[in-house]
């Protein structure tokens, strides 16, 4: 049965005697989800034991929150996930720009309408996705953007500057009875920060010298880079004091979490139903490259190494495999080690290199990251002792040529001339699946090279291992 939504204040009073404020509402819905054992932030990976406990506590306490973290740590997703703790929709005074509570309106226009119309005051409903207002803080954000401005049209109609109804409200008042989120908070100019903390604590502000007191019902959430937030001159101390809780986000601490994020966020390139398969060891290498970048002295760690590095490199390597499929008329796209260089353009724009490493090119730095990542993953899968027969065959004069443009079927000849190769491949993938087997062979050969067991030469058409 569909329950008819109230159209007037009188109809609303038959259902409710009052409406909860936004903090009560979020607390109630959070408790309900906890009791039902429902997932709180589906899609957020790696925060269950670190960020989530503090965030749950903050919502239960009705605290204003600031998330501190480098780029690509899911701060915006955390904020947008908080919408799920709001009711599906709420009653509000129809036509009000600040979503006034029909039981206790705060703007002068709605107060006047309530006085004149009583229970006939018209009601509308506001869906929860319209109750989150986000703003990216930049140096050119003005008081008018956030707080409001005198409306010249209303002044032209005869209203005075002292008339509160002459104000055109900004983003913060329009977030009344919802969540207001400001990204990169320290980038706000100081005079804007002052106006902002007045709203958070005193519920008043000034527009063109005219003081306005509005007891706004808003949960304030902000994000900032830790370096900017702790830097004198970037943010005024009284504003810091008005955030009730500070939560530190972080990058995934385990490779498996990085892989889970990659798989969740990837935009899988496909064409005419071609099958795409990425072996687990390739995923591990891409994730490990990001981990290596996060600990590299050649990369500026203050700006961070976003999870987008892993996601976009995953997409890029699948694109390279798909291109090979189309060129060679193969039916399955499986990335190889020789495809890793195709990820470099996707990675470069997301890293800030240190000035001290100017003697190295961008590609050299990325190649070194890839080599270290391949070696780490190779050591996780193999002991060189178990590949003795493979190594011995190269000592006896065997050479193997690989290339990103070489058909997968041609790799299968390697089983005949390299004893032990099929057994090693079987540890990773199906050895009778040419696209997967060729990928595994390249990984094994490169791993042995990086373990100083094989020599490697760059040839005209690819790479030769000896």
RODO-2510 file (C-alpha; in nm, 4 decimals, decimal comma):
residues 466
     n   res          X          Y          Z
     1     x     0,0000     0,0000     0,0000
     2     x     0,1320     0,3440    -0,0951
     3     x     0,1142     0,5984     0,1870
     4     x     0,0049     0,9354     0,0589
     5     x     0,2599     1,2049     0,1314
     6     x     0,1268     1,5051     0,3238
     7     x     0,0494     1,8095     0,1120
     8     x    -0,0144     2,0555     0,3957
     9     x     0,1069     2,1162     0,7490
    10     x    -0,2276     1,9945     0,8804
    11     x    -0,1866     1,6585     0,7051
    12     x     0,1718     1,6369     0,8334
    13     x     0,0546     1,6915     1,1919
    14     x    -0,1630     1,3800     1,1642
    15     x     0,1563     1,1750     1,1159
    16     x     0,4145     1,3591     1,3263
    17     x     0,4231     1,5967     1,6194
    18     x     0,7762     1,7066     1,5297
    19     x     1,0550     1,6269     1,2841
    20     x     1,4042     1,5170     1,3950
    21     x     1,7037     1,7353     1,3236
    22     x     1,9648     1,5977     1,0812
    23     x     2,1884     1,4606     1,3585
    24     x     1,9007     1,2726     1,5234
    25     x     1,7946     1,1389     1,1857
    26     x     2,1412     1,0101     1,0959
    27     x     2,1916     0,8592     1,4412
    28     x     1,8592     0,6730     1,4199
    29     x     1,9317     0,5320     1,0747
    30     x     2,2883     0,4343     1,1681
    31     x     2,1651     0,2456     1,4746
    32     x     1,9070     0,0696     1,2586
    33     x     2,1779    -0,0412     1,0114
    34     x     2,4029    -0,1602     1,2945
    35     x     2,1204    -0,3631     1,4487
    36     x     2,0374    -0,5193     1,1114
    37     x     2,4079    -0,5895     1,0425
    38     x     2,3767    -0,4014     0,7112
    39     x     2,6911    -0,2801     0,5296
    40     x     2,7498     0,0841     0,6238
    41     x     2,9752     0,2021     0,3420
    42     x     2,9559    -0,0515     0,0574
    43     x     3,2398    -0,0004    -0,1873
    44     x     3,4885     0,1353     0,0668
    45     x     3,7731    -0,1121     0,1104
    46     x     4,0385    -0,1305     0,3813
    47     x     3,8804     0,1047     0,6364
    48     x     3,6878    -0,1432     0,8532
    49     x     3,9391    -0,1434     1,1386
    50     x     4,0802     0,2080     1,0995
    51     x     3,8491     0,4843     0,9751
    52     x     3,5072     0,3209     1,0253
    53     x     3,5060     0,2994     1,4086
    54     x     3,5826     0,6705     1,4421
    55     x     3,3305     0,7674     1,1745
    56     x     3,0533     0,5586     1,3304
    57     x     3,1243     0,7185     1,6662
    58     x     3,1198     1,0668     1,5115
    59     x     2,7781     1,0099     1,3523
    60     x     2,6393     0,8685     1,6770
    61     x     2,7636     1,1785     1,8576
    62     x     2,6436     1,4203     1,5881
    63     x     2,9915     1,5620     1,5355
    64     x     3,1141     1,7897     1,2592
    65     x     3,3877     1,5918     1,0820
    66     x     3,7054     1,6663     0,8917
    67     x     3,8779     1,3936     0,6906
    68     x     4,2543     1,4367     0,6577
    69     x     4,4291     1,2464     0,3826
    70     x     4,6210     1,2628     0,0570
    71     x     4,4487     1,2443    -0,2792
    72     x     4,2819     0,9243    -0,3928
    73     x     4,2018     0,7864    -0,0466
    74     x     3,8237     0,7805    -0,0841
    75     x     3,7418     1,0942     0,1167
    76     x     3,4736     1,2109    -0,1261
    77     x     3,3253     0,8614    -0,1364
    78     x     3,3075     0,8596     0,2437
    79     x     3,1156     1,1872     0,2386
    80     x     2,8749     1,0728    -0,0323
    81     x     2,8222     0,7474     0,1548
    82     x     2,6904     0,9453     0,4509
    83     x     2,3775     1,0208     0,2471
    84     x     2,2654     0,6652     0,3254
    85     x     2,2111     0,7652     0,6888
    86     x     1,9488     1,0223     0,5868
    87     x     1,5802     0,9381     0,5477
    88     x     1,4657     0,8684     0,1925
    89     x     1,2885     1,2050     0,1931
    90     x     1,1802     1,4701     0,4422
    91     x     0,8869     1,7147     0,4533
    92     x     0,9777     2,0800     0,3947
    93     x     0,7922     2,4038     0,3363
    94     x     0,7044     2,4192    -0,0318
    95     x     0,9005     2,6812    -0,2263
    96     x     1,1527     2,7483     0,0516
    97     x     1,5132     2,7763    -0,0730
    98     x     1,6537     2,6528     0,2593
    99     x     1,4240     2,3507     0,3072
   100     x     1,2531     2,4888     0,6175
   101     x     1,1042     2,2541     0,8777
   102     x     0,7244     2,3116     0,8579
   103     x     0,6941     2,2835     1,2374
   104     x     0,9598     2,5466     1,3122
   105     x     1,0560     2,7562     1,0066
   106     x     1,3592     2,9810     1,0479
   107     x     1,3469     3,2086     0,7416
   108     x     1,1352     3,5209     0,7622
   109     x     0,9299     3,4348     0,4523
   110     x     0,8234     3,0931     0,5869
   111     x     0,7468     3,2354     0,9295
   112     x     0,5162     3,4873     0,7646
   113     x     0,3458     3,2201     0,5537
   114     x     0,2938     2,9964     0,8576
   115     x     0,1373     3,2867     1,0475
   116     x    -0,0982     3,3612     0,7600
   117     x    -0,1838     3,0060     0,6452
   118     x    -0,1544     2,7915     0,9566
   119     x    -0,2305     2,4249     0,8841
   120     x    -0,2858     2,5058     0,5162
   121     x     0,0858     2,5773     0,4724
   122     x     0,1872     2,3735     0,1610
   123     x     0,4404     2,0930     0,2083
   124     x     0,6823     1,9288    -0,0324
   125     x     0,9299     1,6425     0,0142
   126     x     1,3063     1,6638    -0,0355
   127     x     1,4839     1,3402    -0,1461
   128     x     1,8017     1,2501     0,0377
   129     x     2,0273     1,2885    -0,2661
   130     x     1,9423     1,6611    -0,2700
   131     x     2,0381     1,7028     0,0940
   132     x     2,4128     1,6810     0,0373
   133     x     2,5663     2,0058    -0,0860
   134     x     2,9330     1,9862    -0,1877
   135     x     3,1724     2,2698    -0,2630
   136     x     3,5348     2,2569    -0,3709
   137     x     3,7230     2,5252    -0,1819
   138     x     3,9315     2,7508    -0,4036
   139     x     4,0901     3,0890    -0,3437
   140     x     3,8191     3,2625    -0,5464
   141     x     3,5242     3,1285    -0,3438
   142     x     3,3332     3,4296    -0,2125
   143     x     3,1079     3,4958     0,0830
   144     x     2,8215     3,5250    -0,1633
   145     x     2,8916     3,1702    -0,2884
   146     x     2,8848     3,0143     0,0564
   147     x     2,6695     3,2422     0,2697
   148     x     2,4619     3,4604     0,0407
   149     x     2,4214     3,8051    -0,1114
   150     x     2,1699     4,0858    -0,1240
   151     x     1,9431     4,0205    -0,4228
   152     x     1,9393     4,3346    -0,6434
   153     x     1,6087     4,2313    -0,8009
   154     x     1,4418     4,2240    -0,4603
   155     x     1,5909     4,5623    -0,3761
   156     x     1,4581     4,6965    -0,7068
   157     x     1,1146     4,5681    -0,6051
   158     x     1,1221     4,7981    -0,3027
   159     x     1,2759     4,5942    -0,0239
   160     x     1,5474     4,7503     0,1921
   161     x     1,8937     4,6274     0,2858
   162     x     1,7669     4,5716     0,6410
   163     x     1,4997     4,3322     0,5142
   164     x     1,6114     3,9724     0,5599
   165     x     1,3843     3,8627     0,2758
   166     x     1,6054     4,0635     0,0354
   167     x     1,8833     3,8050     0,0770
   168     x     1,9666     3,5447    -0,1860
   169     x     2,1027     3,2559     0,0217
   170     x     2,4290     3,0807    -0,0665
   171     x     2,5204     2,7128    -0,0578
   172     x     2,5498     2,6722     0,3188
   173     x     2,1979     2,7950     0,4105
   174     x     2,0619     2,5921     0,1164
   175     x     2,2091     2,2823     0,2850
   176     x     1,9800     2,3401     0,5841
   177     x     1,8515     2,0091     0,7245
   178     x     2,1228     1,8195     0,5402
   179     x     2,4978     1,7780     0,5022
   180     x     2,7311     2,0500     0,3783
   181     x     3,0700     1,9253     0,2553
   182     x     3,3643     2,1452     0,1660
   183     x     3,6596     1,9813    -0,0085
   184     x     4,0157     2,1106     0,0431
   185     x     3,9096     2,3349     0,3325
   186     x     4,2477     2,5137     0,3816
   187     x     4,2147     2,6702     0,0344
   188     x     3,9364     2,8990     0,1587
   189     x     4,0447     3,2603     0,2093
   190     x     4,0692     3,3650     0,5764
   191     x     3,7703     3,5999     0,5641
   192     x     3,5584     3,3141     0,4266
   193     x     3,6855     3,0835     0,6998
   194     x     3,5700     3,3377     0,9617
   195     x     3,2194     3,3479     0,8137
   196     x     3,2206     2,9703     0,8005
   197     x     3,3018     2,9096     1,1663
   198     x     3,0404     3,1629     1,2758
   199     x     2,7777     2,9489     1,1035
   200     x     2,9117     2,6330     1,2690
   201     x     2,9046     2,7682     1,6225
   202     x     2,6984     3,0858     1,6591
   203     x     2,4452     3,0267     1,3771
   204     x     2,4811     3,3837     1,2558
   205     x     2,6524     3,5666     0,9703
   206     x     2,6678     3,9063     0,8042
   207     x     2,5815     4,0050     0,4487
   208     x     2,6783     4,3580     0,3412
   209     x     2,6981     4,4537     0,7057
   210     x     2,3473     4,3271     0,7795
   211     x     2,3531     4,0649     1,0592
   212     x     2,1409     3,7560     0,9998
   213     x     2,0711     3,4936     1,2636
   214     x     1,9613     3,1586     1,1252
   215     x     1,9793     2,8492     1,3503
   216     x     2,0710     2,6237     1,0592
   217     x     2,0349     2,2477     1,1029
   218     x     2,3469     2,1282     0,9200
   219     x     2,6109     1,8627     0,9652
   220     x     2,9413     2,0063     0,8419
   221     x     3,1946     1,7704     0,6797
   222     x     3,5261     1,8786     0,5268
   223     x     3,8373     1,7304     0,3682
   224     x     4,1953     1,8523     0,3701
   225     x     4,5480     1,7416     0,2903
   226     x     4,7282     1,6874     0,6270
   227     x     5,0184     1,9088     0,5227
   228     x     4,7882     2,2019     0,4414
   229     x     4,5744     2,1503     0,7515
   230     x     4,8713     2,1665     0,9872
   231     x     5,0345     2,4579     0,8052
   232     x     5,0141     2,7998     0,9724
   233     x     4,8521     3,0517     0,7440
   234     x     4,6478     2,7923     0,5551
   235     x     4,3682     2,7584     0,8093
   236     x     4,2699     2,9710     1,1072
   237     x     4,2848     2,8068     1,4490
   238     x     3,9249     2,8887     1,5573
   239     x     3,7930     2,6994     1,2547
   240     x     3,9986     2,3931     1,3470
   241     x     3,8530     2,4106     1,6944
   242     x     3,4980     2,3951     1,5610
   243     x     3,5423     2,0551     1,3999
   244     x     3,4446     1,8020     1,6631
   245     x     3,6401     1,5094     1,5228
   246     x     3,9372     1,4628     1,2904
   247     x     3,9634     1,1340     1,1009
   248     x     4,2794     1,0292     0,9172
   249     x     4,2300     0,8361     0,5945
   250     x     4,5032     0,6257     0,4356
   251     x     4,5992     0,4207     0,1349
   252     x     4,5430     0,0424     0,1361
   253     x     4,7859    -0,1322     0,3669
   254     x     4,7705    -0,4650     0,1812
   255     x     4,8134    -0,5495    -0,1851
   256     x     4,4912    -0,7541    -0,1810
   257     x     4,2972    -0,4423    -0,0783
   258     x     4,4557    -0,2441    -0,3617
   259     x     4,3562    -0,5212    -0,6043
   260     x     3,9996    -0,5253    -0,4702
   261     x     3,9756    -0,1486    -0,5329
   262     x     4,1164    -0,1920    -0,8849
   263     x     3,8635    -0,4616    -0,9685
   264     x     3,5762    -0,2613    -0,8228
   265     x     3,6537     0,0647    -1,0010
   266     x     3,7961    -0,0510    -1,3357
   267     x     3,6221     0,0437    -1,6583
   268     x     3,6684    -0,2769    -1,8532
   269     x     3,7352    -0,2104    -2,2219
   270     x     3,5476    -0,4606    -2,4364
   271     x     3,4837    -0,5085    -2,8062
   272     x     3,2463    -0,7420    -2,9872
   273     x     3,2305    -0,9801    -2,6932
   274     x     3,6064    -1,0487    -2,6775
   275     x     3,6911    -1,2234    -2,3534
   276     x     3,9297    -1,0352    -2,1242
   277     x     4,1206    -1,2136    -1,8498
   278     x     4,3831    -1,0578    -1,6230
   279     x     4,5949    -1,3194    -1,4401
   280     x     4,6252    -1,2712    -1,0673
   281     x     5,0022    -1,2184    -1,0855
   282     x     4,9512    -0,9268    -1,3288
   283     x     4,7071    -0,7646    -1,0838
   284     x     4,9607    -0,8178    -0,8059
   285     x     5,2350    -0,6516    -1,0131
   286     x     5,0214    -0,3455    -1,0898
   287     x     4,9222    -0,3084    -0,7238
   288     x     5,2818    -0,3603    -0,6136
   289     x     5,3982    -0,0881    -0,8551
   290     x     5,1695     0,1543    -0,6707
   291     x     5,3033     0,0323    -0,3350
   292     x     5,6600     0,0802    -0,4605
   293     x     5,5715     0,4329    -0,5744
   294     x     5,4340     0,5137    -0,2273
   295     x     5,7683     0,4310    -0,0697
   296     x     5,9983     0,5671    -0,3420
   297     x     6,2321     0,8548    -0,2595
   298     x     6,2075     0,9599    -0,6256
   299     x     5,8379     1,0467    -0,5866
   300     x     5,6942     1,3297    -0,3779
   301     x     5,5139     1,1507    -0,0949
   302     x     5,3520     1,4658     0,0424
   303     x     5,1204     1,4825    -0,2575
   304     x     5,0451     1,1109    -0,2292
   305     x     5,0113     0,8297    -0,4819
   306     x     4,6417     0,7865    -0,5509
   307     x     4,4583     0,4551    -0,5880
   308     x     4,3724     0,5886    -0,9338
   309     x     4,7290     0,4974    -1,0327
   310     x     4,6418     0,1284    -0,9906
   311     x     4,2956     0,1632    -1,1454
   312     x     4,4082     0,3436    -1,4599
   313     x     4,7143     0,1206    -1,5079
   314     x     4,4805    -0,1806    -1,4858
   315     x     4,2643    -0,0278    -1,7604
   316     x     4,5672     0,0615    -1,9722
   317     x     4,7171    -0,2873    -1,9627
   318     x     4,3811    -0,4401    -2,0589
   319     x     4,3610    -0,1940    -2,3472
   320     x     4,7035    -0,3055    -2,4694
   321     x     4,5968    -0,6708    -2,4527
   322     x     4,2750    -0,5916    -2,6387
   323     x     4,4678    -0,4154    -2,9149
   324     x     4,6880    -0,7223    -2,9598
   325     x     4,3755    -0,9385    -2,9869
   326     x     4,2385    -0,7197    -3,2618
   327     x     4,5687    -0,7063    -3,4501
   328     x     4,6307    -1,0834    -3,4291
   329     x     4,2648    -1,1935    -3,4520
   330     x     4,2859    -1,3754    -3,1205
   331     x     3,9740    -1,4398    -2,9128
   332     x     4,1028    -1,3738    -2,5617
   333     x     4,2760    -1,0611    -2,4313
   334     x     4,5307    -1,1476    -2,1623
   335     x     4,7915    -0,8866    -2,0563
   336     x     5,1593    -0,9822    -2,0521
   337     x     5,4712    -0,8430    -1,8905
   338     x     5,5586    -0,6763    -2,2232
   339     x     5,2321    -0,4800    -2,1934
   340     x     5,3390    -0,3105    -1,8690
   341     x     5,5043    -0,0223    -2,0517
   342     x     5,1601     0,0669    -2,1885
   343     x     5,0611     0,1677    -1,8340
   344     x     5,3255     0,4415    -1,8096
   345     x     5,1243     0,7181    -1,9809
   346     x     4,8322     0,6433    -1,7468
   347     x     5,0579     0,6633    -1,4404
   348     x     5,2843     0,9590    -1,5167
   349     x     5,0274     1,2356    -1,4793
   350     x     4,9336     1,1080    -1,1336
   351     x     5,2820     1,1225    -0,9806
   352     x     5,4852     1,4216    -0,8681
   353     x     5,8538     1,3454    -0,9098
   354     x     6,1169     1,4898    -0,6782
   355     x     6,3359     1,7575    -0,8328
   356     x     6,6519     1,5843    -0,7087
   357     x     6,6065     1,2975    -0,9560
   358     x     6,6294     1,5152    -1,2652
   359     x     6,9105     1,2955    -1,3999
   360     x     6,6543     1,0180    -1,4601
   361     x     6,3794     1,0297    -1,7179
   362     x     6,0177     0,9706    -1,6216
   363     x     6,0155     0,6389    -1,8054
   364     x     6,3317     0,5214    -1,6281
   365     x     6,1711     0,5840    -1,2904
   366     x     5,8590     0,3917    -1,3903
   367     x     6,0652     0,1069    -1,5390
   368     x     6,2488     0,0736    -1,2075
   369     x     5,9175     0,0656    -1,0196
   370     x     5,7944    -0,2085    -1,2525
   371     x     6,1120    -0,4139    -1,2108
   372     x     6,0942    -0,3962    -0,8331
   373     x     5,7255    -0,4897    -0,8397
   374     x     5,7827    -0,7881    -1,0711
   375     x     6,0679    -0,9137    -0,8501
   376     x     5,8541    -0,8901    -0,5335
   377     x     5,5637    -1,0788    -0,6941
   378     x     5,7955    -1,3350    -0,8537
   379     x     5,9543    -1,4104    -0,5155
   380     x     5,6066    -1,4584    -0,3687
   381     x     5,5266    -1,7274    -0,6266
   382     x     5,8582    -1,9046    -0,6886
   383     x     6,1826    -2,0161    -0,5319
   384     x     6,4574    -2,0170    -0,7953
   385     x     6,5471    -2,3716    -0,6856
   386     x     6,2157    -2,5031    -0,8192
   387     x     6,3016    -2,3569    -1,1607
   388     x     6,6409    -2,5282    -1,1873
   389     x     6,5494    -2,7232    -1,5005
   390     x     6,4357    -2,4023    -1,6723
   391     x     6,7595    -2,2260    -1,5796
   392     x     6,9732    -2,5233    -1,6899
   393     x     6,8159    -2,5267    -2,0355
   394     x     6,9326    -2,1686    -2,0921
   395     x     7,2809    -2,2634    -1,9745
   396     x     7,2736    -2,5286    -2,2464
   397     x     7,2206    -2,2624    -2,5126
   398     x     6,8429    -2,2154    -2,5306
   399     x     6,7212    -1,8617    -2,6060
   400     x     6,3640    -1,7319    -2,5813
   401     x     6,2223    -1,4331    -2,7657
   402     x     5,9099    -1,2552    -2,6414
   403     x     5,7153    -0,9609    -2,7770
   404     x     5,3862    -0,7860    -2,7110
   405     x     5,2967    -0,8481    -3,0780
   406     x     5,3880    -1,2185    -3,0822
   407     x     5,0887    -1,4556    -3,1265
   408     x     5,0088    -1,6571    -2,8148
   409     x     5,0297    -1,9891    -2,9984
   410     x     5,3978    -1,9328    -3,0793
   411     x     5,4805    -1,9309    -2,7070
   412     x     5,3581    -2,2902    -2,6745
   413     x     5,6725    -2,4162    -2,8560
   414     x     5,8612    -2,3189    -2,5414
   415     x     5,7344    -2,6284    -2,3641
   416     x     5,9316    -2,8443    -2,6082
   417     x     6,2675    -2,6705    -2,5667
   418     x     6,2509    -2,5526    -2,2042
   419     x     6,2093    -2,8479    -1,9645
   420     x     6,0134    -2,7550    -1,6535
   421     x     5,8440    -2,4536    -1,8112
   422     x     5,5015    -2,6187    -1,8389
   423     x     5,5114    -2,7216    -1,4732
   424     x     5,6049    -2,3670    -1,3706
   425     x     5,3281    -2,2167    -1,5857
   426     x     5,0768    -2,4592    -1,4333
   427     x     5,1460    -2,3062    -1,0933
   428     x     5,0048    -1,9767    -1,2227
   429     x     4,7473    -2,0500    -1,4972
   430     x     4,6086    -2,3209    -1,7220
   431     x     4,9195    -2,4258    -1,9238
   432     x     4,7031    -2,5346    -2,2190
   433     x     4,5455    -2,1901    -2,2619
   434     x     4,7870    -2,0089    -2,5013
   435     x     4,6989    -1,6446    -2,4094
   436     x     4,7277    -1,7167    -2,0359
   437     x     5,0322    -1,9407    -2,0765
   438     x     5,2193    -1,6778    -2,2818
   439     x     5,1581    -1,4230    -2,0068
   440     x     5,2888    -1,6639    -1,7416
   441     x     5,5984    -1,7498    -1,9477
   442     x     5,6934    -1,3852    -1,9832
   443     x     5,6516    -1,3394    -1,6079
   444     x     5,8731    -1,6394    -1,5286
   445     x     6,1442    -1,5339    -1,7727
   446     x     6,1488    -1,1747    -1,6471
   447     x     6,1500    -1,2945    -1,2861
   448     x     6,4525    -1,5133    -1,3534
   449     x     6,6273    -1,2225    -1,5254
   450     x     6,5627    -0,9953    -1,2254
   451     x     6,6939    -1,2776    -1,0028
   452     x     7,0210    -1,2664    -1,2035
   453     x     6,9619    -1,6107    -1,3522
   454     x     6,9091    -1,5034    -1,7163
   455     x     7,0515    -1,2369    -1,9428
   456     x     6,8198    -1,0098    -2,1344
   457     x     6,8728    -0,8289    -2,4628
   458     x     6,6444    -0,5892    -2,6464
   459     x     6,5988    -0,7056    -3,0060
   460     x     6,4358    -0,5364    -3,3058
   461     x     6,1010    -0,7055    -3,2545
   462     x     6,1033    -0,7743    -2,8831
   463     x     6,3184    -0,9124    -2,6015
   464     x     6,5543    -1,2090    -2,6019
   465     x     6,6373    -1,4032    -2,2845
   466     x     6,9601    -1,6076    -2,2854
***
